[in-house]
Amino acid sequence: MSTASEQRRRQAALIKRYGNPAALGARARTRMWLKRAAWVGVVRGSYLVKRLFDIAASAVLLVLLLPVFAMVVLAIRLESPGPILFRQTRVGRWGRLFTMWKFRSMYVDAEARKAALMAQNEMAGGVIFKMKNDPRVTKVGRFIRKTSIDELPQLWNVLRGEMSLVGPRPPVPAEVDEYSLSDRRRLEVIPGITCIWQISGRSEIPFEQQVELDVQYIESQSFWTDLKILLKTVPALLLGTGAY
């Protein structure tokens, strides 16, 4: 989405919320602009708190998890040849592309074999591809996927500001091409490592319901909401419910 179109969208939203300044008197316009300034201040303040928390938490976790990273690197290297990390282009806030990192959980020819497996897609809606017994996944990959250890390198994306700890999962461009206009609401915020549907069933939740939960998060997000989701993420990862 272009900057100009985004500014027009914000202006229309402000007019809808506070009225058109051209139709108001001087005092009313002043009150309206003060309300707008307060509203913008709250939004920016919330974003600043979220960003500072993301920076601090991701930096600390990257250091504390170094022993885990070392063990995962060794396990991946011993099982199958190829790179340790898997990089993939994902779509971030307002459609901006970025490179997302994961520990490699599949064989190196996984992308080439995907087309032959599309008919076996088990994700309702067809936008996202998921298979419980995907033959492209390695033995180590099944474990790190079930525990979401494969997602830990995304802490680097969080530190860089491309992702947040909490937010809708970032889709690949091919998935966004199939989005409806309502689905694109997921792109209004910075994507995250975990989200509401990640702690509510993960891959077992149909795509349409994932969108609904993401929109629910966008409309009610706060620092305390993020903390609650992060706390609920820990048992969800330990149990591995809905992960494959």
FITI-275310 format. One line per field, with one value per residue (C-alpha): x, y, z; residue number from 1; residue in three letters. Coordinates in pm, whole numbers. Last residue first. Example, Ala and Ser with C-alpha at 12.3 -4.5 7.8 and 13.67 -1.06 7.14 Angstrom:
<pts>
X = (1367 1230)
Y = (-106 -450)
Z = (714 780)
n = (2 1)
res = (SER ALA)
</pts>
This chain:
<pts>
X = (284 149 -214 -125 250 195 514 449 93 216 462 232 -18 235 312 -59 -119 179 57 -289 -124 69 -248 -426 -806 -887 -572 -620 -978 -859 -604 -871 -1103 -817 -729 -1097 -1097 -772 -910 -768 -587 -256 -242 -510 -578 -228 -116 -464 -408 -63 301 613 458 357 363 9 -234 -138 -398 -662 -576 -818 -1110 -1000 -975 -637 -522 -221 -139 -80 167 351 425 229 358 188 -46 112 309 689 711 848 1056 1188 1546 1523 1201 1362 1648 1391 1281 1567 1337 1077 1230 1195 820 787 608 824 1151 1049 924 1231 1467 1299 1308 1002 956 729 458 268 39 21 -26 -44 -213 -471 -661 -960 -925 -562 -506 -325 -296 -354 -64 183 336 376 565 846 1062 1015 1128 1449 1675 1503 1278 1308 1561 1583 1381 1452 1218 1338 1123 851 634 262 129 302 499 489 738 1039 1197 1526 1596 1886 2115 2205 2227 2308 2073 2071 2402 2380 2024 2116 2431 2246 1968 2221 2397 2068 1966 2297 2249 1899 1995 2166 1890 1634 1788 1798 1444 1302 1468 1392 1034 964 1092 874 558 613 672 363 148 286 221 -142 -193 -34 -247 -560 -445 -362 -700 -881 -684 -765 -1137 -1132 -961 -1204 -1496 -1351 -1299 -1637 -1694 -1781 -1423 -1298 -1491 -1600 -1419 -1435 -1537 -1301 -1020 -1088 -1094 -762 -611 -722 -591 -254 -244 -319 -33 213 141 0)
Y = (-2991 -2801 -2828 -2881 -2891 -2928 -2737 -2479 -2408 -2399 -2116 -1927 -1850 -1619 -1446 -1399 -1247 -1013 -898 -823 -623 -411 -346 -488 -481 -411 -575 -883 -937 -889 -1167 -1391 -1338 -1402 -1728 -1822 -1787 -1987 -2288 -2357 -2691 -2527 -2334 -2447 -2147 -2030 -1971 -1840 -1546 -1455 -1562 -1466 -1140 -931 -549 -418 -337 -646 -871 -633 -784 -1071 -826 -722 -1088 -1258 -1487 -1274 -1252 -1628 -1608 -1322 -1538 -1460 -1297 -1440 -1188 -1009 -1069 -1079 -815 -838 -630 -417 -545 -699 -874 -1014 -1143 -1304 -1475 -1720 -1882 -2007 -2355 -2403 -2408 -2714 -2919 -2761 -2835 -3197 -3255 -3083 -3313 -3603 -3415 -3258 -3306 -3607 -3381 -3599 -3337 -3138 -2759 -2511 -2176 -2020 -2345 -2256 -2549 -2653 -3019 -2966 -3302 -3162 -2922 -3209 -3211 -2832 -2855 -3078 -2792 -2600 -2899 -2971 -2882 -3128 -2966 -2822 -2548 -2314 -2007 -1658 -1405 -1181 -871 -744 -445 -508 -255 -434 -740 -983 -1269 -1366 -1685 -1780 -2125 -2157 -2454 -2477 -2815 -3174 -3377 -3538 -3436 -3069 -3031 -3181 -2967 -2643 -2736 -2796 -2464 -2271 -2417 -2307 -1955 -1923 -1682 -1438 -1427 -1414 -1099 -916 -1027 -911 -568 -484 -614 -429 -105 -160 -231 74 291 153 230 584 632 526 736 1040 999 999 1302 1490 1401 1516 1842 1883 1838 2084 2342 2280 2323 2650 2783 2669 2338 2228 2254 2043 1734 1511 1339 965 968 1259 1069 753 950 1111 770 626 928 894 521 605 852 612 342 0)
Z = (1249 1550 1663 2028 2092 2467 2553 2283 2399 2759 2670 2431 2708 2876 2545 2472 2816 2776 2434 2573 2851 2600 2404 2100 2088 1722 1585 1806 1689 1331 1387 1540 1243 998 1171 1158 779 756 942 1294 1324 1237 1565 1810 2033 2129 1769 1693 1927 1798 1812 1617 1502 1202 1227 1195 912 710 875 738 401 467 440 91 -12 2 -280 -378 -6 -2 -293 -117 191 506 828 1141 1300 1598 1916 1948 1676 1323 1082 1369 1349 1698 1595 1279 1497 1728 1407 1465 1727 1475 1432 1808 1748 1979 1711 1442 1625 1666 1312 1169 1355 1177 844 679 302 350 504 749 904 579 559 268 340 103 43 258 497 551 465 133 -41 -392 -330 -290 -639 -627 -297 -425 -559 -232 -25 -221 75 308 564 916 842 1141 1054 918 757 474 426 194 279 224 473 762 659 368 379 171 300 462 599 840 886 517 347 429 648 990 1151 1045 1174 1513 1546 1464 1707 1987 1924 1908 2244 2397 2246 2394 2673 2433 2172 2454 2605 2271 2180 2515 2515 2152 2163 2490 2339 2032 2232 2452 2144 1967 2270 2284 1913 1953 2266 2105 1791 2008 2205 1885 1737 2047 2040 1671 1742 2030 1810 1525 1763 1886 1532 1399 1222 867 736 1025 901 1189 1475 1404 1039 974 1147 945 620 711 795 462 275 450 358 -3 -10 157 -95 0)
n = (244 243 242 241 240 239 238 237 236 235 234 233 232 231 230 229 228 227 226 225 224 223 222 221 220 219 218 217 216 215 214 213 212 211 210 209 208 207 206 205 204 203 202 201 200 199 198 197 196 195 194 193 192 191 190 189 188 187 186 185 184 183 182 181 180 179 178 177 176 175 174 173 172 171 170 169 168 167 166 165 164 163 162 161 160 159 158 157 156 155 154 153 152 151 150 149 148 147 146 145 144 143 142 141 140 139 138 137 136 135 134 133 132 131 130 129 128 127 126 125 124 123 122 121 120 119 118 117 116 115 114 113 112 111 110 109 108 107 106 105 104 103 102 101 100 99 98 97 96 95 94 93 92 91 90 89 88 87 86 85 84 83 82 81 80 79 78 77 76 75 74 73 72 71 70 69 68 67 66 65 64 63 62 61 60 59 58 57 56 55 54 53 52 51 50 49 48 47 46 45 44 43 42 41 40 39 38 37 36 35 34 33 32 31 30 29 28 27 26 25 24 23 22 21 20 19 18 17 16 15 14 13 12 11 10 9 8 7 6 5 4 3 2 1)
res = (TYR ALA GLY THR GLY LEU LEU LEU ALA PRO VAL THR LYS LEU LEU ILE LYS LEU ASP THR TRP PHE SER GLN SER GLU ILE TYR GLN VAL ASP LEU GLU VAL GLN GLN GLU PHE PRO ILE GLU SER ARG GLY SER ILE GLN TRP ILE CYS THR ILE GLY PRO ILE VAL GLU LEU ARG ARG ARG ASP SER LEU SER TYR GLU ASP VAL GLU ALA PRO VAL PRO PRO ARG PRO GLY VAL LEU SER MET GLU GLY ARG LEU VAL ASN TRP LEU GLN PRO LEU GLU ASP ILE SER THR LYS ARG ILE PHE ARG GLY VAL LYS THR VAL ARG PRO ASP ASN LYS MET LYS PHE ILE VAL GLY GLY ALA MET GLU ASN GLN ALA MET LEU ALA ALA LYS ARG ALA GLU ALA ASP VAL TYR MET SER ARG PHE LYS TRP MET THR PHE LEU ARG GLY TRP ARG GLY VAL ARG THR GLN ARG PHE LEU ILE PRO GLY PRO SER GLU LEU ARG ILE ALA LEU VAL VAL MET ALA PHE VAL PRO LEU LEU LEU VAL LEU LEU VAL ALA SER ALA ALA ILE ASP PHE LEU ARG LYS VAL LEU TYR SER GLY ARG VAL VAL GLY VAL TRP ALA ALA ARG LYS LEU TRP MET ARG THR ARG ALA ARG ALA GLY LEU ALA ALA PRO ASN GLY TYR ARG LYS ILE LEU ALA ALA GLN ARG ARG ARG GLN GLU SER ALA THR SER MET)
</pts>
